[in-house]
Amino acid sequence: MNSQGVHQNRLAKAKSPYLLQHANNPVDWYEWSEEAFQLAAKENKPIFLSVGYSACHWCHVLAHESFEDPEIAAVMNKSFVNVKVDREERPDVDRLYMTFVQATNGRGGWPMSVWLTPELAPFFAGMYFPSEAFKILCERISSTWKADSSKVRGTGEAVIEQLKQIAKMAPLESAGDVNIDQALHTVFKKWKDGFDNVHAGFGGAPKFPSSSMIFYPLLRHAYYTEDPVEKKTAINMVSKTLLAIDRGGINDHVGKGIARYSVDTEWRLPHFEKMLYDQAQLTIFALECSSLVEDPGLKRELQKMAMDIIEYSARDLRSPEGAFYSAEDADSLPTKSDTIAKEGAFYVWQKSTIDEILGDNALIFEDYFGVKEEGNVDPENDAHNELTNQNQLYIRMSMSELVSKHNISISDAIQLIDSSLIKLKEYRDANRPRPHLDDKIVTAWNGLMLSALARAASILDEDLTFPDGTSAVAKSMEMADAVVRFTKQNLWDQERRELCRSWRDGRGPAGMCEDYAGMIAGLLDMYEATCHEDHLIFAAELQKRQDELFWDEEGGGYFASPADDAHILVRLKDSQDGAEPSGLSVSLSNLYRLSSLIASEEYDLRSKAERTLSSQSQMILRAPHALGMMVAAAEMGSRGMKEVIVIGSSREKATKALLKYIRSRFVPNRSLILIDPDAPPSWLAKHNQVIRSLVDNLASKTTASMELPEARICERGVCGLPLRGIELELVLR
């Protein structure tokens, strides 16, 4: 019991917001722990493993229907040792058993429900079960176990052996056995064939952004291909999808921020949870795409999309210390007097409420955003009848169509829409409880956000400002710096040389491969955005530690989890991109990028990149689209990196302008280095012979005798002559 006399189980002592949501369940929950495993062995009981995350709507449904039901809880407590896991804290546990779920069900998702032997071998699994079906299933599994536990154990042992075989997929003899150009073209063709030419996006409902799997390879194919039709097609698929997301109901037009996915093909009705990793990735790809499109209006719209996401993330997901929280829930209380949460309650609107708030402006606003008296939610997409008569705002018509229909000027229409959205936000903030905030800080996702902010500082036009009038470029860099500080002070244990996976009231579990890879990528983007060596030095230190903890000396590549956890029965490699980029894909990109900067044998970066690629060669041959980011990263390595070396004073306007010009161009195989005569990169010069030679050469001259700033392009250890103006532009293109 807590101080209010409410029953609480042992999850009340957990740090995870998801586990804390289940602290009042009558289920006798354990965390993933030695205590739970020893009890299962002692009492010879199966383990029921329930995996989810705090913003997951269907996790809440299963909890309300089954885990809060005393009768069902009694069956669970009698039959099993019940273990609850936050997949965001323990992606290694989630990954292992999700592999089993996908193999046996043909698909996966959360909540994940898996029954294990006391030895942690899985023998039955599913996802969401209606309460009555769940109760019957628990009773049948218990009866089967009691009748012949040895047979069930045999099933579990066979599953583990199969998972070990999957993990040992033999690579081809070398990465050279894979035609990367062809693989990237196959990825392009896969998404071209699946593109929705009417509504944008790929495939049918539900529609996910799948940023790293789709946007990353398409934009890089657009850069590398020599076919102008394919280039235009790839850019159009990405830009149209991003704009469909930005204009659709998946975007919170009132408060900004993008929801997890759309349940329909038109991007109108979202699954309302907002995840940090989606905000970060969509920001990155909106910025990258803005650097590739030729139309100035489209470029501006994509940059505005990125700024809106950053504005939301800074306001609603940022901690006081400057790191970023994980997510906001899909469900919330409709009003402050309600006691039952509903999906989307914070975001949807009845027409009568909008009429009352906006008065005479309601008609034009409602026409623009598709508002109807009876609501605009298709009942087929409202499984629990929570959205009856409700409207989710989406942009139904273009601004030109709106002004023509209502005979007003564009400036008046824009002012009306903007002021109306502000009024709705003020009403929403004053009258509706916010969705639950998962205030866990995940290292990998903060690495993604660090990349997004560094890219924003590099790519956004200098004249853009946030609503409070602050420079978008300066504010993005300020927030990026804060993420780096928080990482060094809290997520990184200097004494043990280890990252933690997450932070909430202190450090959480040990960091995974994706945490190291994600933060390294963010630091490399920060180095590109600032040319400050400390970011590169920290990235190199993290790469060394990643190699020590996760490198597979036998098969190449990186395991997803460290070796010192005996309860992870099979160490898998995180190779397939999904909602988040895979740890292996990000690692491959990092290795190629670092190898162009650090040329010393101490790091062995290029060799590790080739062996990482080789470790996934069979998967690339079979299904390259499932490893889209890895294939595109491999193309970067195949074509070789362009080292763009700028020599000039960082204080001079001309040098700043040149650096901004270079950074704003989309060149995926570029690394940018600044040699400032007043503060040359001494650490980098020790690890890169080309830089050392240029620094030494610079030291022998006076800057007055040189025409600075200048830029040189170096490829495969050979540097060209200094470039300026149109010559540099042509080379970057």
PyMOL commands that set and color helices and strands:
alter all, ss='L'
color gray80, all
select helices_A, chain A and resi 10-13+17-20+34-43+57-67+70-79+91-105+131-147+149-167+175-177+180-193+211-224+228-247+276-292+296-316+351-368+379-381+399-406+410-431+443-459+472-491+513-530+533-550+583-597+605-615+617-622+624-639+653-664+682-687+689-699+703-705+726-732
alter helices_A, ss='H'
color red, helices_A
select strands_A, chain A and resi 29-30+47-52+81-86+112-116+122-126+261-262+270-271+274-275+327-328+331-332+342-343+437-438+441-442+492-493+498-499+502-503+642-647+670-675+710-715+718-719
alter strands_A, ss='S'
color yellow, strands_A
deselect
rebuild
show_as cartoon
